[in-house]
Amino acid sequence: MNVASALNPAAPTGLTSSIYGVGAEGLDSDAFGMAQALIGSRQNVSPKRLIKPGPSATQLDALLSLAATAPDHGLLNPWRFIIVRAEQRHRLGEVFALALIDRDPGATLEQIESAREKAHRAPLLLVAVACLGAREPDTPSLERMVSMGAAIQNLLLGAHAMGYGAGLTSGQAMASPRLHRLCGLTEGEVPVCCVNIGTVTKRKASARLRPTPSEFASELPNESATGGV
Ligand SMILES: Cc1cc2nc3c(=O)[nH]c(=O)nc-3n(C[C@H](O)[C@H](O)[C@H](O)COP(=O)(O)O)c2cc1C
């Protein structure tokens, strides 16, 4: 059973209309319970464990529409996704291989082949690109990255709700000018990671231990502790 039907057994397989495309007034009374079940059960799935089928064209469109709901200070749309179709993956693989050779001319054939192979794993691969160049208003890069992260998380959660697995991959090839050229990036555009989506062959035996709220949330320190402002 995928997550969507686990959350709502009456719902058809795929995106549930109760969590997509409606205003808050349209959310059903257990929306928080559904959010907890969905968000709490997401986990990164290695592309090695993602096989066909991947999302259909309609599902991909729905996922990208979810990405578009990310918070966006200044309404800059400071990110974009580049879809690398199966028939183009060899070009991405070549970039991964050459980027490795650029930084390590002594890389073995096996290492080069392994780098190349990473482009061919998940049925759907998107390169997530942050747009940090001059824009009006000039929202700071940090804030644009927050928007990018939210867009990616929306994609991951949407894919999870559809019953797919999804995982992020990055690595040093992200910084290679070769990837920049392959993706046709313009001034100020930065590839951040790849979003890989597909059908899960095998999930991790157990979810990672998540930090508890007390580990990352605290009260404002007393003035006596900070020495005032
Ligand atoms: C920007 C970004 C890049 C990532 N790149 C990689 C990667 O190259 N390889 C990898 O195994 N995981 C990568 N991850 C996934 C994290 O390893 C994963 O989110 C983390 O282990 C926590 O697991 P969880 O997502 O299941 O909670 C990346 C995550 C982010 C946010």
PDBQT file of the ligand as one rigid body, heavy atoms in Angstrom, charges set to zero:
ROOT
HETATM    1  C1  LIG A 301      21.339  19.236  -0.588  1.00  0.00    +0.000 C 
HETATM    2  C2  LIG A 301      21.434  17.776  -0.218  1.00  0.00    +0.000 A 
HETATM    3  C3  LIG A 301      22.313  16.959  -0.892  1.00  0.00    +0.000 A 
HETATM    4  C4  LIG A 301      22.394  15.591  -0.574  1.00  0.00    +0.000 A 
HETATM    5  N1  LIG A 301      23.304  14.798  -1.224  1.00  0.00    +0.000 NA
HETATM    6  C5  LIG A 301      23.418  13.502  -0.881  1.00  0.00    +0.000 A 
HETATM    7  C6  LIG A 301      24.392  12.657  -1.501  1.00  0.00    +0.000 A 
HETATM    8  O1  LIG A 301      25.166  13.086  -2.339  1.00  0.00    +0.000 OA
HETATM    9  N2  LIG A 301      24.425  11.372  -1.143  1.00  0.00    +0.000 N 
HETATM   10  C7  LIG A 301      23.575  10.851  -0.198  1.00  0.00    +0.000 A 
HETATM   11  O2  LIG A 301      23.660   9.667   0.106  1.00  0.00    +0.000 OA
HETATM   12  N3  LIG A 301      22.638  11.620   0.406  1.00  0.00    +0.000 NA
HETATM   13  C8  LIG A 301      22.538  12.925   0.083  1.00  0.00    +0.000 A 
HETATM   14  N4  LIG A 301      21.586  13.711   0.683  1.00  0.00    +0.000 N 
HETATM   15  C9  LIG A 301      20.561  13.073   1.525  1.00  0.00    +0.000 C 
HETATM   16  C10 LIG A 301      20.951  13.029   2.980  1.00  0.00    +0.000 C 
HETATM   17  O3  LIG A 301      22.037  12.137   3.130  1.00  0.00    +0.000 OA
HETATM   18  C11 LIG A 301      19.751  12.562   3.806  1.00  0.00    +0.000 C 
HETATM   19  O4  LIG A 301      18.732  13.512   3.699  1.00  0.00    +0.000 OA
HETATM   20  C12 LIG A 301      20.152  12.338   5.258  1.00  0.00    +0.000 C 
HETATM   21  O5  LIG A 301      20.907  11.169   5.372  1.00  0.00    +0.000 OA
HETATM   22  C13 LIG A 301      18.980  12.230   6.186  1.00  0.00    +0.000 C 
HETATM   23  O6  LIG A 301      18.157  11.185   5.794  1.00  0.00    +0.000 OA
HETATM   24  P1  LIG A 301      16.601  11.374   5.578  1.00  0.00    +0.000 P 
HETATM   25  O7  LIG A 301      16.441  12.326   4.396  1.00  0.00    +0.000 OA
HETATM   26  O8  LIG A 301      16.072   9.998   5.298  1.00  0.00    +0.000 OA
HETATM   27  O9  LIG A 301      16.041  11.964   6.827  1.00  0.00    +0.000 OA
HETATM   28  C14 LIG A 301      21.540  15.054   0.421  1.00  0.00    +0.000 A 
HETATM   29  C15 LIG A 301      20.658  15.916   1.114  1.00  0.00    +0.000 A 
HETATM   30  C16 LIG A 301      20.621  17.258   0.820  1.00  0.00    +0.000 A 
HETATM   31  C17 LIG A 301      19.679  18.144   1.609  1.00  0.00    +0.000 C 
ENDROOT
TORSDOF 0
